[in-house]
Amino acid sequence: MFELIYPGLLAGILLSFSTGPLGSFIIWRRISSFGDTLSHSSILGLAISILFEIDSFYTVLFFMIFLAIVLAWIEKLLSVSLETILSIISHSSLSLGMIFISLMSTSRHIDLGNYLFGDLLIVTVFDLFIIALGSLIVLTILFFRWNSILLLTINEELAQIDGVNIFYARLTLMLTTALSISIAIKFVGVLLTTSLLIIPPATAQLFSDSPEKMIFFSILISIISVTGGMFLSFFYNTPTSPSIVFFSSCIYFLSNIKKIM
């Protein structure tokens, strides 16, 4: 039994090491819609990959990196709030991607099921290598840019006074999030990736009194969610990724109840 779910379980655990810290920063900066924007926009990246018959993983990865750079410049140049920009781009990209896919589906068969909801049970050894490499890159960047990104998150004006390049610190956070989401989408799916980014850090926030503790608990809760969700999926024959998100949500609500009591 364990041999069947081991690759997917290991993939989920490796993803937790990047989604936990990045999700914490997303919650601190109150830009949870940024994850939604990248996830929804990946549908347009998928449509482009189908149109030009290019590997979808690399197309989505480069498309989201490009989008993260564009968003960072837009936030710098325009006076409109980031939330407004994210909402417009999210819905526009999703709509355009679905239009392209619907037009192409008349000439070829396109199955969006796995892409929307993911499937951790189809993980290969090469996939594990990509996930491990992606998580290592994210953790390395966060380690070396920790002070500047954290200071930006706490107080942007104070960070600027302290000599932090606001644009590059913001861009670093956006690019690492884009990398993490593009990797996670293949296995967790477009509709559930943001949940994996947000719910464990939101739970960890209830028990943390410092940024470092919150990131540690985010990773731990994410690993517990992945493990619990996969075993739930195996024993009750439910979809893997939704089971993980459901298990994570249960931990969040139970933690809130315990906190109140």
ABEGO torsion letter per residue (X at the ends): XAAAAAAAAAAAAAAAAAAAAAAAAAAAAGAAAAAAAAAAAAAAAAAAAAAAGBBAAAAAAAAAAAAAAAAAAAAAABABBAAAAAAAAAAAAAAAAAAAAAAAAAABBBBAAAAAAEBAAABBAAAAAAAAAAAAAAAAAAAAAAAAAAAAAABAAAAAAAGBBAAAAAAAAAAAAAAAAAAAAAAAEAAAAAAAAAAAAAAAAAABABAAAAAAAAAAAAAAAAAAAAAAAAAAGBBAAAAAAAAAAAAAAAAAAAAAX
